[in-house]
Amino acid sequence: MPLPDRITATLLLARPAVADAPGLRVHLNEVLGPSGMYFDQFPARHGTTLSARGLTLELRERDLPMPRARLDRALASGLPDMLHEDWAGLVARHRAAISMELRRVPITERRTRGLDADGNEAPPPNEREAVDLMLMAGHIAASWIAQSTRPLAVHWGQSDRIFPAARFRAMEGMLFPLPLYLHPYPVGEQPEDRQILPELEFVGAPQLIGHRLRTAPARVRFDWMMKRVLAFVAHARANDSILAEGSVFGLEDGESISVRRTPDGGVGLVLEERNNMPVARGGERYFHHVA
């Protein structure tokens, strides 16, 4: 699955939209400089551009609300209901925005400032590393700007998810915050029994593990399932591979989650046992019946 060449992040503000671009450049260089990423600043037609080796960050201030159409799909998610968060209310209250677009750009000439810790020229990142760099740099930049602008919420474009300010701030300081890059989007028919977690599709997973990712319905808490999904994604990234069809894993004794391939080539996770008891009759065949 092709990797993205850009990501976006938008801070939704009460007003005004004022971003300290020079301060952001200093902060990015302090954090990413040791890895060979040194940002220069350039004026742009509608804002400011910060550019380093293979990465461009465009920063724009907007003293108007974001067009509702840009946020409609995020607002159509059933996730805010599951989390008891009012995404629509936060969007309705915002009156300004600071947006960032990060792009991968080809390196056309050798640079003398892109040095690693030993003073050698740092090689350009490969495609996967470049995407990870975009995600990390975007999070670092958005977190730093959020400290002074106090946004109502942050919309993360790669996962098409809206984060209330408190939830976004909870990830500050995390090097690679997986919850930011994944949007558990409820799909299909919602169970009448509110104790059953519906089928979830994880928007953003293809950019992280190269495959669509879903979980089958299960009688568990949302946070319980998310802990297992994050562990699965972290394992897949660390090993650069997906567990084979029929493999099982668990985080606790007596727990069995099977890995299934879906008809569309994605990955499905099915909770089959918990506390050594079966919890999904026929669940191991769930993803053989959905497209």
N, C-alpha and C positions, 0 to 999 in steps of 0.2 A: 504494500500500500504506500503511495507516495507521501513523503513527509511535507509538512507545510513550509513555505518560504517566508511566512510572516505570521505574527500574532498581534492581537490588540488587547489593550486594557483601558478601561474608562472609569475615572473616579467621578461619581455623581455627587454634586455639591449643592449646598443651599445657596451659595454665592459669597464672595466672588471667586472666579477661577484665576488664580495667580500661582504660577509654578516657578520656583527658583531654579532655572536651568543651569546657571553656573555652579550653584551649590550641589545640584544633582550630579553634574560632571565630576566634581571633586569626590563625592561619595562613591560613585561607580569606580573611579580610578583607585580609591583606597581599597575597595573590596575586591575588584577584579584585576587590578594592576599586577599583583604578584603572579597571576597566571598568564601575563603577557597581553592583557587587554587594556589599552590606554585610549580613552575617548578624547577626541577633539570636538570643539563646538563650532557650528556654522549657522548663520542666519538662514531661515527658510521663508518661503512666501507666506505661509500661514502659521508660522511658529518657529521652533528651533530644532536643529538636527544635531544629534550627538553621534559621532561615527568612530568606530574602532575597526580592527582588522576583521573583515568579514561580517560586520554587524552594524546596522544603522538603526538609531532610535529617533523617531520623529515625535516631538512633543507639541501639542496644540492646546490652547486655552479657548474656552467657549462660554461666553456669558449668556447662554441660552440653554434650554433643556435639550437633551438628545432627542432626535426623531424617534417616536414611539416604535416605528417599524424596525429599528435597529435592535430593539429589546423584546419584540413580540414573542419570539420562539422561547427565549428564556422564561418569560412570564407564563407561557403555556405549560410549563413543566408542573408536574404534581409534587415536586420535591418541597417547595415552601410549605405546603399543607402538612407534609410528613415531619418537617422540622419546626412547624409552628412559627414560621417567619412570614412577614407581610412584604414580599418583594414589590408587589404592585403599589402598595402605599409608599414605599421608599422612592420608587420611580416617580410617582405623582408629586412628591414633595420637592424633588430636585429642581433647581433653577439654573444650574451652570454645570460645566463638566471640564475635566482635564483628560485628554485622551493621549494614548501612546500607541504608536505602531512600530514594531520591531521587525526588521527585514534582514534576511540573509542576502549578502551581496558578494559577487565574485571579487577575489583579490587579484588585481591586474598588475600590481607592481610590488616590489619588495619594500618593506617598511623597516626603518631602523629603530623605531620606538617600541615595536612589539617584541619584547625580550622576555625570556623566561627567568626564573630565579637565579640561574647561573650566568646570565648575561648573554645567552645565545638567542638567536632569533626564534621566536615561537612559531611552530608550523601552523598553517591554517587548520581549523577543526574539520573533521570529516562531517558528513551529512548529519548523522545522529548526534554528534557532539555539538554541531551548530544549532540544532533544534533545542537541545538541552540548554545551551548557552542563552538562546533567546528567552526561554521560559524563566531561567534563573535571573537574567538581567532585568526582564520585565517585572518580576516579583520584587527584586531589590529596589528598582526605581519606584514602583507604585507604593511600596511600603514606606520609603523615605518621604515621598511627596505627601502621603497620607498623614504623616506625623504633624505637618504644619497646616494642611488644608482641612483636616477633620471631615472627610466625606461622609455622606449618609450611607453610601454603599459603593461597592466596586463591581463592575461587570468585567469578567475575564472572558475574552472572546474565544480562546482556544477550546474551552469547555462549555462556552455559552451559558455561564452560570453567574448569578448575582449573589454577592456576599455582603450581608449587612456589616457595618463597620466593625462591630465587636468580633464577629467570626473571622473577618479578614485580619484584624490585628492579632488574633490568636496565633497566626502563622508567621509573625515577624521573627526573624532570626533563623528560621528553618532554611537550610541550604536548598533543598528540593522538595517543597511541600506538596506531596501527591494529592491531598484533598483539593488543592487549588486547581489542579489540572484534570480532575475527574468530576463529571456531573452525573450522579445517579438519577437517570430520567425514567420515571415509571412509564411502562408501555403496556399495551394490551388491555384486557378487561381488569378492572380493579376488584379485588375480592370483596364480597359483602362483609366478611368477617374482618374487622379492623385489626385483629391480632395477627393476621397473615400479611407478611410483607409481599407486595406485588412483584411481578417480574420487573427487573431494572435493566436498562441499557446504560452503559457508562460512556457518555459523550466525552470525547477527548482521549479515550483509550487507544484508538488507532495511532495517534501521534506518539504514544508512549511505548506500546508493545507491538505495533504493527498489525493488530487485529481488532475487530469489534469485540466487545466484551459484554456479556449479559449474565444475570443470575436468575435462577428459577424461583418461583414463589416459595416462601417458607414461613413457618410459624416461629419467627424470631424477631428480635428488636432490630431496628435499622442500624444502630451503632454497632451491634454485635456482628451483623453481616458486613458492614463497612470495614471493620478491623480485618476480616478475612480477605476481602477484596484487595485492600491495600497491601496486605502481606503477599498475595498472589502477584500483584503488579510489580512489587519491589523484587520478588524472586525472579520474575521473567526478565526484568531489566538487568539485574545483576548477572544473570546467566546468558543473556541475549538469546533466549529460547523459551518456548512455551512447553509446559508439561504435556506429555503425549496423551492421546485419546484414551480415556479409561483410567488415567492416573488418579490417585486420591491424595488428599492432604488434609491437615487439620492443625489447629493451634493448641488444642487441649486433648487429653486422653478421652477415648470413647467418641471422638468426633471424626466424621468422614465426609469430605466434600469432593465430589468427582469432577473431573475435567472432561468436557464434551466438545466436540466440533459441531457447529451448527450448520444447517444446509447452505448458508450463505458464506461459509468459510471462516466464520468468526469462532469465538470461544464461549462456551456456556459453563457456568459453575452451578452444580446441583448439590444442595445439602441432603445427604442420604441418611446419616446417623448422627445422633447427639446423645451423649451419656450412654453410649452403647445401645441405644434404642433407635429403630427406624423412624424417620420423621417424614418421609416422602414416598408413599406407596406408588410405585411405577415412576418415581421422579427421575430415575436414571435414564429413562427414555424421553424425558420432557422435550429436549431440544431436537429430537428426531422428528417432532411434529410441528415445529414452528419454522418459519422462513426468515 
